[in-house]
């Protein structure tokens, strides 16, 4: 798993029918300059810290035949300073 920050949203007018509902977001892996495109079923936004699963773990999350996804946002990281 990777800790990353959402830097943008990818817009597409066409997609494979095998793709589930969700968005494709650009993320930058923390402590790195590596960028990934990650599928987001959670509705995360720009600037949000997220947890990303990659590879077969990401594809295996989907029931049935796995869609062509190799990076999946599986969580949103809360800022401890904003918790009450």
Gaussian input, Z-matrix of N, CA and C with variables (Angstrom, degrees):
# hf/3-21g

backbone

0 1
 N
 C     1     B1
 C     2     B2     1     A1
 N     3     B3     2     A2     1     D1
 C     4     B4     3     A3     2     D2
 C     5     B5     4     A4     3     D3
 N     6     B6     5     A5     4     D4
 C     7     B7     6     A6     5     D5
 C     8     B8     7     A7     6     D6
 N     9     B9     8     A8     7     D7
 C    10    B10     9     A9     8     D8
 C    11    B11    10    A10     9     D9
 N    12    B12    11    A11    10    D10
 C    13    B13    12    A12    11    D11
 C    14    B14    13    A13    12    D12
 N    15    B15    14    A14    13    D13
 C    16    B16    15    A15    14    D14
 C    17    B17    16    A16    15    D15
 N    18    B18    17    A17    16    D16
 C    19    B19    18    A18    17    D17
 C    20    B20    19    A19    18    D18
 N    21    B21    20    A20    19    D19
 C    22    B22    21    A21    20    D20
 C    23    B23    22    A22    21    D21
 N    24    B24    23    A23    22    D22
 C    25    B25    24    A24    23    D23
 C    26    B26    25    A25    24    D24
 N    27    B27    26    A26    25    D25
 C    28    B28    27    A27    26    D26
 C    29    B29    28    A28    27    D27
 N    30    B30    29    A29    28    D28
 C    31    B31    30    A30    29    D29
 C    32    B32    31    A31    30    D30
 N    33    B33    32    A32    31    D31
 C    34    B34    33    A33    32    D32
 C    35    B35    34    A34    33    D33
 N    36    B36    35    A35    34    D34
 C    37    B37    36    A36    35    D35
 C    38    B38    37    A37    36    D36
 N    39    B39    38    A38    37    D37
 C    40    B40    39    A39    38    D38
 C    41    B41    40    A40    39    D39
 N    42    B42    41    A41    40    D40
 C    43    B43    42    A42    41    D41
 C    44    B44    43    A43    42    D42
 N    45    B45    44    A44    43    D43
 C    46    B46    45    A45    44    D44
 C    47    B47    46    A46    45    D45
 N    48    B48    47    A47    46    D46
 C    49    B49    48    A48    47    D47
 C    50    B50    49    A49    48    D48
 N    51    B51    50    A50    49    D49
 C    52    B52    51    A51    50    D50
 C    53    B53    52    A52    51    D51
 N    54    B54    53    A53    52    D52
 C    55    B55    54    A54    53    D53
 C    56    B56    55    A55    54    D54
 N    57    B57    56    A56    55    D55
 C    58    B58    57    A57    56    D56
 C    59    B59    58    A58    57    D57
 N    60    B60    59    A59    58    D58
 C    61    B61    60    A60    59    D59
 C    62    B62    61    A61    60    D60
 N    63    B63    62    A62    61    D61
 C    64    B64    63    A63    62    D62
 C    65    B65    64    A64    63    D63
 N    66    B66    65    A65    64    D64
 C    67    B67    66    A66    65    D65
 C    68    B68    67    A67    66    D66
 N    69    B69    68    A68    67    D67
 C    70    B70    69    A69    68    D68
 C    71    B71    70    A70    69    D69
 N    72    B72    71    A71    70    D70
 C    73    B73    72    A72    71    D71
 C    74    B74    73    A73    72    D72
 N    75    B75    74    A74    73    D73
 C    76    B76    75    A75    74    D74
 C    77    B77    76    A76    75    D75
 N    78    B78    77    A77    76    D76
 C    79    B79    78    A78    77    D77
 C    80    B80    79    A79    78    D78
 N    81    B81    80    A80    79    D79
 C    82    B82    81    A81    80    D80
 C    83    B83    82    A82    81    D81
 N    84    B84    83    A83    82    D82
 C    85    B85    84    A84    83    D83
 C    86    B86    85    A85    84    D84
 N    87    B87    86    A86    85    D85
 C    88    B88    87    A87    86    D86
 C    89    B89    88    A88    87    D87
 N    90    B90    89    A89    88    D88
 C    91    B91    90    A90    89    D89
 C    92    B92    91    A91    90    D90
 N    93    B93    92    A92    91    D91
 C    94    B94    93    A93    92    D92
 C    95    B95    94    A94    93    D93
 N    96    B96    95    A95    94    D94
 C    97    B97    96    A96    95    D95
 C    98    B98    97    A97    96    D96
 N    99    B99    98    A98    97    D97
 C   100   B100    99    A99    98    D98
 C   101   B101   100   A100    99    D99
 N   102   B102   101   A101   100   D100
 C   103   B103   102   A102   101   D101
 C   104   B104   103   A103   102   D102
 N   105   B105   104   A104   103   D103
 C   106   B106   105   A105   104   D104
 C   107   B107   106   A106   105   D105
 N   108   B108   107   A107   106   D106
 C   109   B109   108   A108   107   D107
 C   110   B110   109   A109   108   D108
 N   111   B111   110   A110   109   D109
 C   112   B112   111   A111   110   D110
 C   113   B113   112   A112   111   D111
 N   114   B114   113   A113   112   D112
 C   115   B115   114   A114   113   D113
 C   116   B116   115   A115   114   D114
 N   117   B117   116   A116   115   D115
 C   118   B118   117   A117   116   D116
 C   119   B119   118   A118   117   D117
 N   120   B120   119   A119   118   D118
 C   121   B121   120   A120   119   D119
 C   122   B122   121   A121   120   D120
 N   123   B123   122   A122   121   D121
 C   124   B124   123   A123   122   D122
 C   125   B125   124   A124   123   D123
 N   126   B126   125   A125   124   D124
 C   127   B127   126   A126   125   D125
 C   128   B128   127   A127   126   D126
 N   129   B129   128   A128   127   D127
 C   130   B130   129   A129   128   D128
 C   131   B131   130   A130   129   D129
 N   132   B132   131   A131   130   D130
 C   133   B133   132   A132   131   D131
 C   134   B134   133   A133   132   D132
 N   135   B135   134   A134   133   D133
 C   136   B136   135   A135   134   D134
 C   137   B137   136   A136   135   D135
 N   138   B138   137   A137   136   D136
 C   139   B139   138   A138   137   D137
 C   140   B140   139   A139   138   D138
 N   141   B141   140   A140   139   D139
 C   142   B142   141   A141   140   D140
 C   143   B143   142   A142   141   D141
 N   144   B144   143   A143   142   D142
 C   145   B145   144   A144   143   D143
 C   146   B146   145   A145   144   D144
 N   147   B147   146   A146   145   D145
 C   148   B148   147   A147   146   D146
 C   149   B149   148   A148   147   D147
 N   150   B150   149   A149   148   D148
 C   151   B151   150   A150   149   D149
 C   152   B152   151   A151   150   D150
 N   153   B153   152   A152   151   D151
 C   154   B154   153   A153   152   D152
 C   155   B155   154   A154   153   D153
 N   156   B156   155   A155   154   D154
 C   157   B157   156   A156   155   D155
 C   158   B158   157   A157   156   D156
 N   159   B159   158   A158   157   D157
 C   160   B160   159   A159   158   D158
 C   161   B161   160   A160   159   D159
 N   162   B162   161   A161   160   D160
 C   163   B163   162   A162   161   D161
 C   164   B164   163   A163   162   D162
 N   165   B165   164   A164   163   D163
 C   166   B166   165   A165   164   D164
 C   167   B167   166   A166   165   D165
 N   168   B168   167   A167   166   D166
 C   169   B169   168   A168   167   D167
 C   170   B170   169   A169   168   D168
 N   171   B171   170   A170   169   D169
 C   172   B172   171   A171   170   D170
 C   173   B173   172   A172   171   D171
 N   174   B174   173   A173   172   D172
 C   175   B175   174   A174   173   D173
 C   176   B176   175   A175   174   D174
 N   177   B177   176   A176   175   D175
 C   178   B178   177   A177   176   D176
 C   179   B179   178   A178   177   D177
 N   180   B180   179   A179   178   D178
 C   181   B181   180   A180   179   D179
 C   182   B182   181   A181   180   D180
 N   183   B183   182   A182   181   D181
 C   184   B184   183   A183   182   D182
 C   185   B185   184   A184   183   D183
 N   186   B186   185   A185   184   D184
 C   187   B187   186   A186   185   D185
 C   188   B188   187   A187   186   D186
 N   189   B189   188   A188   187   D187
 C   190   B190   189   A189   188   D188
 C   191   B191   190   A190   189   D189
 N   192   B192   191   A191   190   D190
 C   193   B193   192   A192   191   D191
 C   194   B194   193   A193   192   D192
 N   195   B195   194   A194   193   D193
 C   196   B196   195   A195   194   D194
 C   197   B197   196   A196   195   D195
 N   198   B198   197   A197   196   D196
 C   199   B199   198   A198   197   D197
 C   200   B200   199   A199   198   D198
 N   201   B201   200   A200   199   D199
 C   202   B202   201   A201   200   D200
 C   203   B203   202   A202   201   D201
 N   204   B204   203   A203   202   D202
 C   205   B205   204   A204   203   D203
 C   206   B206   205   A205   204   D204
 N   207   B207   206   A206   205   D205
 C   208   B208   207   A207   206   D206
 C   209   B209   208   A208   207   D207
 N   210   B210   209   A209   208   D208
 C   211   B211   210   A210   209   D209
 C   212   B212   211   A211   210   D210
 N   213   B213   212   A212   211   D211
 C   214   B214   213   A213   212   D212
 C   215   B215   214   A214   213   D213
 N   216   B216   215   A215   214   D214
 C   217   B217   216   A216   215   D215
 C   218   B218   217   A217   216   D216
 N   219   B219   218   A218   217   D217
 C   220   B220   219   A219   218   D218
 C   221   B221   220   A220   219   D219
 N   222   B222   221   A221   220   D220
 C   223   B223   222   A222   221   D221
 C   224   B224   223   A223   222   D222
 N   225   B225   224   A224   223   D223
 C   226   B226   225   A225   224   D224
 C   227   B227   226   A226   225   D225
 N   228   B228   227   A227   226   D226
 C   229   B229   228   A228   227   D227
 C   230   B230   229   A229   228   D228
 N   231   B231   230   A230   229   D229
 C   232   B232   231   A231   230   D230
 C   233   B233   232   A232   231   D231
 N   234   B234   233   A233   232   D232
 C   235   B235   234   A234   233   D233
 C   236   B236   235   A235   234   D234
 N   237   B237   236   A236   235   D235
 C   238   B238   237   A237   236   D236
 C   239   B239   238   A238   237   D237
 N   240   B240   239   A239   238   D238
 C   241   B241   240   A240   239   D239
 C   242   B242   241   A241   240   D240
 N   243   B243   242   A242   241   D241
 C   244   B244   243   A243   242   D242
 C   245   B245   244   A244   243   D243
 N   246   B246   245   A245   244   D244
 C   247   B247   246   A246   245   D245
 C   248   B248   247   A247   246   D246
 N   249   B249   248   A248   247   D247
 C   250   B250   249   A249   248   D248
 C   251   B251   250   A250   249   D249

   B1=1.4524
   B2=1.5236
   B3=1.3074
   B4=1.4578
   B5=1.5216
   B6=1.3215
   B7=1.4574
   B8=1.5282
   B9=1.3382
   B10=1.4642
   B11=1.5229
   B12=1.3353
   B13=1.4556
   B14=1.5178
   B15=1.3249
   B16=1.4637
   B17=1.5242
   B18=1.3456
   B19=1.4642
   B20=1.5241
   B21=1.3268
   B22=1.4554
   B23=1.5164
   B24=1.3208
   B25=1.4602
   B26=1.5282
   B27=1.3187
   B28=1.4592
   B29=1.5235
   B30=1.3212
   B31=1.4610
   B32=1.5184
   B33=1.3123
   B34=1.4570
   B35=1.5257
   B36=1.3111
   B37=1.4635
   B38=1.5241
   B39=1.3187
   B40=1.4585
   B41=1.5205
   B42=1.3368
   B43=1.4603
   B44=1.5174
   B45=1.3049
   B46=1.4578
   B47=1.5229
   B48=1.2944
   B49=1.4640
   B50=1.5286
   B51=1.3324
   B52=1.4628
   B53=1.5295
   B54=1.3319
   B55=1.4599
   B56=1.5322
   B57=1.3308
   B58=1.4653
   B59=1.5258
   B60=1.3252
   B61=1.4659
   B62=1.5296
   B63=1.3074
   B64=1.4554
   B65=1.5156
   B66=1.3181
   B67=1.4627
   B68=1.5132
   B69=1.3166
   B70=1.4639
   B71=1.5235
   B72=1.3330
   B73=1.4598
   B74=1.5165
   B75=1.3374
   B76=1.4560
   B77=1.5228
   B78=1.3257
   B79=1.4588
   B80=1.5215
   B81=1.3349
   B82=1.4567
   B83=1.5206
   B84=1.3310
   B85=1.4567
   B86=1.5275
   B87=1.3441
   B88=1.4668
   B89=1.5259
   B90=1.3302
   B91=1.4630
   B92=1.5255
   B93=1.3324
   B94=1.4556
   B95=1.5215
   B96=1.3160
   B97=1.4664
   B98=1.5266
   B99=1.3367
   B100=1.4656
   B101=1.5181
   B102=1.3299
   B103=1.4645
   B104=1.5213
   B105=1.3279
   B106=1.4545
   B107=1.5146
   B108=1.3231
   B109=1.4526
   B110=1.5184
   B111=1.3235
   B112=1.4617
   B113=1.5258
   B114=1.3184
   B115=1.4539
   B116=1.5221
   B117=1.3292
   B118=1.4668
   B119=1.5258
   B120=1.3339
   B121=1.4627
   B122=1.5321
   B123=1.3549
   B124=1.4648
   B125=1.5251
   B126=1.3188
   B127=1.4613
   B128=1.5168
   B129=1.3215
   B130=1.4668
   B131=1.5231
   B132=1.3304
   B133=1.4570
   B134=1.5112
   B135=1.3139
   B136=1.4644
   B137=1.5212
   B138=1.3232
   B139=1.4569
   B140=1.5219
   B141=1.3167
   B142=1.4652
   B143=1.5288
   B144=1.3365
   B145=1.4653
   B146=1.5231
   B147=1.3357
   B148=1.4621
   B149=1.5252
   B150=1.3317
   B151=1.4546
   B152=1.5222
   B153=1.3375
   B154=1.4609
   B155=1.5290
   B156=1.3284
   B157=1.4645
   B158=1.5248
   B159=1.3267
   B160=1.4640
   B161=1.5289
   B162=1.3238
   B163=1.4607
   B164=1.5108
   B165=1.3345
   B166=1.4662
   B167=1.5232
   B168=1.3233
   B169=1.4687
   B170=1.5234
   B171=1.3270
   B172=1.4666
   B173=1.5252
   B174=1.3172
   B175=1.4692
   B176=1.5242
   B177=1.3316
   B178=1.4626
   B179=1.5113
   B180=1.3193
   B181=1.4647
   B182=1.5218
   B183=1.3314
   B184=1.4605
   B185=1.5270
   B186=1.3357
   B187=1.4625
   B188=1.5300
   B189=1.3142
   B190=1.4607
   B191=1.5163
   B192=1.3216
   B193=1.4626
   B194=1.5262
   B195=1.3208
   B196=1.4700
   B197=1.5229
   B198=1.3458
   B199=1.4649
   B200=1.5377
   B201=1.3225
   B202=1.4701
   B203=1.5324
   B204=1.3158
   B205=1.4679
   B206=1.5278
   B207=1.3390
   B208=1.4584
   B209=1.5243
   B210=1.3427
   B211=1.4621
   B212=1.5300
   B213=1.3257
   B214=1.4643
   B215=1.5228
   B216=1.3203
   B217=1.4645
   B218=1.5219
   B219=1.3427
   B220=1.4622
   B221=1.5199
   B222=1.3334
   B223=1.4554
   B224=1.5065
   B225=1.3212
   B226=1.4572
   B227=1.5201
   B228=1.3132
   B229=1.4669
   B230=1.5207
   B231=1.3353
   B232=1.4581
   B233=1.5152
   B234=1.3037
   B235=1.4573
   B236=1.5180
   B237=1.3121
   B238=1.4666
   B239=1.5287
   B240=1.3299
   B241=1.4597
   B242=1.5317
   B243=1.3386
   B244=1.4526
   B245=1.5214
   B246=1.3332
   B247=1.4589
   B248=1.5168
   B249=1.3278
   B250=1.4486
   B251=1.5071
   A1=108.86
   A2=114.03
   A3=121.42
   A4=109.97
   A5=115.59
   A6=121.37
   A7=105.98
   A8=116.21
   A9=119.87
   A10=110.45
   A11=114.96
   A12=122.45
   A13=108.92
   A14=116.85
   A15=121.68
   A16=108.85
   A17=115.96
   A18=119.91
   A19=113.05
   A20=117.43
   A21=118.46
   A22=112.06
   A23=114.91
   A24=122.72
   A25=107.66
   A26=116.12
   A27=121.96
   A28=107.90
   A29=116.47
   A30=121.35
   A31=108.66
   A32=115.84
   A33=121.32
   A34=109.13
   A35=115.79
   A36=118.91
   A37=111.74
   A38=117.31
   A39=122.10
   A40=108.69
   A41=116.28
   A42=119.92
   A43=109.20
   A44=116.26
   A45=121.82
   A46=110.07
   A47=117.03
   A48=120.49
   A49=111.22
   A50=117.79
   A51=121.94
   A52=112.82
   A53=116.78
   A54=120.50
   A55=110.23
   A56=116.80
   A57=119.60
   A58=110.75
   A59=116.29
   A60=121.04
   A61=109.42
   A62=116.70
   A63=122.00
   A64=110.07
   A65=115.87
   A66=122.22
   A67=109.96
   A68=114.98
   A69=120.31
   A70=106.50
   A71=114.98
   A72=120.92
   A73=110.73
   A74=115.71
   A75=120.32
   A76=107.03
   A77=116.37
   A78=120.96
   A79=109.25
   A80=116.08
   A81=122.55
   A82=106.92
   A83=115.43
   A84=121.00
   A85=108.73
   A86=116.35
   A87=120.74
   A88=110.96
   A89=116.59
   A90=124.67
   A91=112.21
   A92=116.41
   A93=121.95
   A94=108.30
   A95=116.06
   A96=119.52
   A97=110.01
   A98=116.93
   A99=121.62
   A100=111.16
   A101=115.39
   A102=121.49
   A103=108.63
   A104=115.59
   A105=122.78
   A106=109.20
   A107=115.70
   A108=120.97
   A109=105.38
   A110=117.06
   A111=121.71
   A112=110.15
   A113=115.48
   A114=120.97
   A115=108.66
   A116=116.62
   A117=122.29
   A118=111.62
   A119=117.66
   A120=119.74
   A121=112.73
   A122=117.38
   A123=121.54
   A124=114.43
   A125=118.62
   A126=120.87
   A127=113.27
   A128=117.98
   A129=122.32
   A130=110.51
   A131=115.49
   A132=120.65
   A133=112.97
   A134=115.47
   A135=122.13
   A136=110.74
   A137=116.20
   A138=122.67
   A139=114.03
   A140=116.99
   A141=121.40
   A142=110.74
   A143=115.87
   A144=122.38
   A145=108.13
   A146=116.38
   A147=120.48
   A148=111.02
   A149=114.92
   A150=122.61
   A151=106.73
   A152=116.08
   A153=121.40
   A154=109.48
   A155=116.53
   A156=122.38
   A157=107.04
   A158=116.39
   A159=119.87
   A160=111.33
   A161=115.03
   A162=122.37
   A163=113.64
   A164=115.49
   A165=120.97
   A166=111.87
   A167=117.97
   A168=121.04
   A169=109.57
   A170=117.64
   A171=121.75
   A172=110.63
   A173=117.26
   A174=121.16
   A175=111.05
   A176=117.43
   A177=121.89
   A178=114.50
   A179=118.68
   A180=121.81
   A181=111.77
   A182=116.74
   A183=121.73
   A184=110.87
   A185=117.55
   A186=119.67
   A187=110.91
   A188=116.43
   A189=120.44
   A190=111.39
   A191=115.37
   A192=120.80
   A193=109.58
   A194=115.58
   A195=120.16
   A196=111.23
   A197=117.58
   A198=120.03
   A199=109.10
   A200=117.98
   A201=121.17
   A202=111.95
   A203=115.31
   A204=121.51
   A205=108.42
   A206=117.28
   A207=119.12
   A208=113.31
   A209=117.27
   A210=122.07
   A211=107.29
   A212=116.09
   A213=121.74
   A214=110.15
   A215=116.88
   A216=120.74
   A217=107.37
   A218=115.69
   A219=120.44
   A220=113.06
   A221=117.35
   A222=119.32
   A223=112.19
   A224=114.75
   A225=123.20
   A226=106.87
   A227=117.29
   A228=121.96
   A229=109.53
   A230=116.08
   A231=120.66
   A232=110.26
   A233=116.11
   A234=122.11
   A235=108.16
   A236=117.60
   A237=122.30
   A238=111.79
   A239=117.84
   A240=121.42
   A241=112.06
   A242=117.79
   A243=119.35
   A244=113.02
   A245=117.80
   A246=120.73
   A247=110.64
   A248=116.64
   A249=119.90
   A250=111.16
   D1=150.99
   D2=-179.24
   D3=-123.75
   D4=146.10
   D5=171.67
   D6=-99.10
   D7=129.63
   D8=-174.17
   D9=-145.64
   D10=171.01
   D11=177.47
   D12=-122.64
   D13=131.93
   D14=178.51
   D15=-71.14
   D16=127.77
   D17=-179.62
   D18=-114.81
   D19=-11.15
   D20=179.49
   D21=179.93
   D22=172.98
   D23=-179.49
   D24=-118.41
   D25=139.68
   D26=177.28
   D27=-98.36
   D28=124.94
   D29=179.95
   D30=-100.73
   D31=136.47
   D32=179.22
   D33=-139.45
   D34=135.29
   D35=179.52
   D36=-88.75
   D37=-14.68
   D38=178.38
   D39=-133.95
   D40=147.20
   D41=174.93
   D42=-152.22
   D43=162.69
   D44=177.78
   D45=-65.53
   D46=143.81
   D47=179.09
   D48=-67.12
   D49=-20.75
   D50=179.24
   D51=-72.65
   D52=-15.44
   D53=-177.88
   D54=-74.44
   D55=129.88
   D56=176.67
   D57=-74.39
   D58=175.13
   D59=177.81
   D60=-66.81
   D61=137.05
   D62=179.52
   D63=155.25
   D64=-176.01
   D65=-178.26
   D66=-121.18
   D67=160.87
   D68=171.74
   D69=-108.13
   D70=122.66
   D71=-177.72
   D72=-115.75
   D73=147.68
   D74=171.09
   D75=-89.58
   D76=131.50
   D77=178.19
   D78=-128.42
   D79=150.99
   D80=173.53
   D81=-111.39
   D82=125.18
   D83=179.83
   D84=-67.09
   D85=130.11
   D86=-179.28
   D87=-59.61
   D88=147.18
   D89=-178.35
   D90=59.34
   D91=31.03
   D92=-177.89
   D93=-158.30
   D94=166.96
   D95=172.62
   D96=-105.84
   D97=9.45
   D98=-179.32
   D99=-69.88
   D100=133.13
   D101=176.70
   D102=-112.25
   D103=145.90
   D104=177.03
   D105=-134.17
   D106=154.71
   D107=165.86
   D108=-101.79
   D109=122.87
   D110=-175.67
   D111=-124.84
   D112=138.76
   D113=176.65
   D114=-75.92
   D115=135.16
   D116=-175.75
   D117=-123.35
   D118=102.61
   D119=175.56
   D120=-87.41
   D121=-1.78
   D122=-172.28
   D123=-96.17
   D124=-19.84
   D125=-177.51
   D126=86.19
   D127=36.86
   D128=-179.63
   D129=-72.55
   D130=159.96
   D131=-177.53
   D132=-123.07
   D133=169.38
   D134=-179.01
   D135=-58.77
   D136=136.24
   D137=-179.64
   D138=88.32
   D139=-10.49
   D140=-177.95
   D141=-76.23
   D142=139.32
   D143=174.63
   D144=-83.46
   D145=133.66
   D146=-174.96
   D147=-136.44
   D148=164.35
   D149=172.58
   D150=-108.74
   D151=130.64
   D152=-175.93
   D153=-120.52
   D154=127.00
   D155=171.08
   D156=-96.13
   D157=143.79
   D158=-177.52
   D159=-126.48
   D160=166.70
   D161=174.53
   D162=68.98
   D163=-145.35
   D164=-175.30
   D165=-64.46
   D166=-26.31
   D167=177.04
   D168=-63.69
   D169=-42.74
   D170=179.22
   D171=-65.28
   D172=-48.03
   D173=-178.36
   D174=-66.94
   D175=-34.89
   D176=-177.33
   D177=-71.08
   D178=-12.09
   D179=-179.43
   D180=-68.50
   D181=-27.97
   D182=-175.90
   D183=-83.03
   D184=137.22
   D185=177.85
   D186=-71.26
   D187=152.99
   D188=178.54
   D189=72.51
   D190=-151.07
   D191=179.61
   D192=-66.92
   D193=126.87
   D194=-177.26
   D195=-68.76
   D196=133.25
   D197=175.23
   D198=-73.13
   D199=167.23
   D200=-177.75
   D201=-76.69
   D202=68.58
   D203=-178.37
   D204=-125.38
   D205=127.97
   D206=178.08
   D207=-122.75
   D208=8.61
   D209=172.10
   D210=-145.14
   D211=124.41
   D212=-173.17
   D213=-132.09
   D214=127.00
   D215=175.16
   D216=-76.92
   D217=118.90
   D218=-176.01
   D219=-110.99
   D220=-5.29
   D221=179.06
   D222=-166.43
   D223=156.03
   D224=176.01
   D225=-111.42
   D226=129.46
   D227=-176.12
   D228=-89.13
   D229=120.54
   D230=176.75
   D231=-78.33
   D232=143.93
   D233=175.39
   D234=-80.66
   D235=119.03
   D236=-176.80
   D237=-58.76
   D238=-27.82
   D239=-178.50
   D240=-70.00
   D241=-22.15
   D242=-177.66
   D243=-95.43
   D244=-4.87
   D245=178.63
   D246=-74.29
   D247=144.86
   D248=178.62
   D249=-109.23

